[in-house]
Amino acid sequence: PEVPTVLNMRKTHQHDGARPWRGVKRDQWEGGHRTPLIVKWPGHVKAGSVSDQIINLTDLFATCAAIAGKDYPKGMGEDSYNMLPVLKGQFSEGMLRPYMIQQTHWAQEKSIRVGQWKYLDHRGSGGNNYDRDRGDWSMKPYKLPDTDTEAPGQLYDLATDPGETTNLYSKHPGKVQELKSLLDKSVASGRSAPLE
């Protein structure tokens, strides 16, 4: 029901909650999962502070453990980073979480983001079918042109193309290999957070 709801909001109310990002829920593109984290914690998080750190829902595990002062067994939290230093304004250089891996609800299509670069290890959205015409609930009107029809995956520079409109896969083979290798290594190890 979430996709028909988005389509109805676009059609009936001229409102696109994902704008300027491409895609909707289930898609690997930014509009499918990019959500701000808003924290209110008087005395701990400075009011009005903003951070560009990448955070994932999985990070709440290690972060809440740190807030509670609790250790957890080695090997747990395989994708969880402790973001407490970011929340408290004690981490400002670079990215605490060096990269983030995401997968579709089918768990087959995966993507990885490192800084401004995002690699999708598949063609298409990874979630919704933008070719199928379903009348009022069709995603077809929102399909963007494929700018690299021979590429088996997608590479985007979110700094210059936040809407993920131009696939740079064939133009940056070294970046593709770097990100694909990191993605494959993390998937093979079963974790993206360091084993502590």
QUILINRA-V506258 format. One record per residue. N is the residue number from 0. RES is the residue in one small letter. PSI is psi in radians with two decimals (* if undefined). Layout:
# QUILINRA-V506258
N:RES:PSI ; N:RES:PSI
This chain:
# QUILINRA-V506258
0:p:-0.33 ; 1:e:-0.62 ; 2:v:-0.83 ; 3:p:-0.59 ; 4:t:-0.78 ; 5:v:-0.80 ; 6:l:-0.68 ; 7:n:-0.73 ; 8:m:-0.70 ; 9:r:-0.79 ; 10:k:-0.86 ; 11:t:-0.62 ; 12:h:0.05 ; 13:q:0.70 ; 14:h:2.21 ; 15:d:1.77 ; 16:g:-0.30 ; 17:a:-0.24 ; 18:r:2.37 ; 19:p:0.17 ; 20:w:2.68 ; 21:r:2.45 ; 22:g:3.09 ; 23:v:-3.10 ; 24:k:2.46 ; 25:r:-0.37 ; 26:d:2.61 ; 27:q:-0.30 ; 28:w:2.85 ; 29:e:-0.62 ; 30:g:-0.24 ; 31:g:-0.28 ; 32:h:-0.21 ; 33:r:2.08 ; 34:t:2.37 ; 35:p:2.60 ; 36:l:2.15 ; 37:i:2.18 ; 38:v:2.31 ; 39:k:2.00 ; 40:w:1.40 ; 41:p:2.38 ; 42:g:-0.13 ; 43:h:-0.79 ; 44:v:2.16 ; 45:k:2.19 ; 46:a:2.37 ; 47:g:0.01 ; 48:s:2.63 ; 49:v:2.50 ; 50:s:2.55 ; 51:d:0.18 ; 52:q:2.51 ; 53:i:2.28 ; 54:i:2.58 ; 55:n:2.70 ; 56:l:-0.58 ; 57:t:-0.40 ; 58:d:-0.27 ; 59:l:-0.52 ; 60:f:-1.01 ; 61:a:-0.60 ; 62:t:-0.80 ; 63:c:-0.63 ; 64:a:-0.73 ; 65:a:-0.71 ; 66:i:-0.70 ; 67:a:-0.14 ; 68:g:0.53 ; 69:k:2.40 ; 70:d:2.72 ; 71:y:2.75 ; 72:p:2.48 ; 73:k:2.36 ; 74:g:-0.37 ; 75:m:2.90 ; 76:g:0.76 ; 77:e:-0.29 ; 78:d:0.34 ; 79:s:2.22 ; 80:y:2.46 ; 81:n:1.91 ; 82:m:0.16 ; 83:l:-0.74 ; 84:p:-0.60 ; 85:v:-0.82 ; 86:l:-0.65 ; 87:k:0.04 ; 88:g:0.40 ; 89:q:0.09 ; 90:f:1.96 ; 91:s:-0.21 ; 92:e:2.12 ; 93:g:-2.83 ; 94:m:2.20 ; 95:l:-0.81 ; 96:r:1.91 ; 97:p:-0.45 ; 98:y:2.85 ; 99:m:2.29 ; 100:i:2.45 ; 101:q:2.73 ; 102:q:2.78 ; 103:t:3.00 ; 104:h:-0.28 ; 105:w:-0.24 ; 106:a:0.17 ; 107:q:-0.83 ; 108:e:2.30 ; 109:k:2.73 ; 110:s:2.83 ; 111:i:2.44 ; 112:r:2.26 ; 113:v:1.91 ; 114:g:-2.20 ; 115:q:-0.16 ; 116:w:2.43 ; 117:k:2.24 ; 118:y:2.25 ; 119:l:2.15 ; 120:d:0.73 ; 121:h:2.95 ; 122:r:2.82 ; 123:g:-2.95 ; 124:s:-0.39 ; 125:g:-0.06 ; 126:g:-1.25 ; 127:n:2.72 ; 128:n:1.90 ; 129:y:0.00 ; 130:d:-0.39 ; 131:r:2.29 ; 132:d:2.01 ; 133:r:0.64 ; 134:g:-2.21 ; 135:d:-0.38 ; 136:w:0.52 ; 137:s:2.41 ; 138:m:-0.16 ; 139:k:-0.71 ; 140:p:-0.28 ; 141:y:0.11 ; 142:k:2.28 ; 143:l:2.70 ; 144:p:2.50 ; 145:d:2.02 ; 146:t:0.00 ; 147:d:1.35 ; 148:t:-0.35 ; 149:e:-0.23 ; 150:a:2.37 ; 151:p:-0.13 ; 152:g:-2.91 ; 153:q:2.52 ; 154:l:2.25 ; 155:y:2.54 ; 156:d:1.74 ; 157:l:-0.32 ; 158:a:-0.65 ; 159:t:-0.28 ; 160:d:1.18 ; 161:p:-0.37 ; 162:g:0.06 ; 163:e:0.93 ; 164:t:-0.40 ; 165:t:1.94 ; 166:n:2.06 ; 167:l:0.23 ; 168:y:-0.93 ; 169:s:-0.33 ; 170:k:-0.35 ; 171:h:1.12 ; 172:p:-0.54 ; 173:g:-0.73 ; 174:k:-0.69 ; 175:v:-0.85 ; 176:q:-0.73 ; 177:e:-0.85 ; 178:l:-0.68 ; 179:k:-0.71 ; 180:s:-0.75 ; 181:l:-0.72 ; 182:l:-0.87 ; 183:d:-0.72 ; 184:k:-0.76 ; 185:s:-0.74 ; 186:v:-0.77 ; 187:a:-0.63 ; 188:s:-0.34 ; 189:g:0.20 ; 190:r:2.69 ; 191:s:-0.28 ; 192:a:2.61 ; 193:p:2.57 ; 194:l:2.02 ; 195:e:*
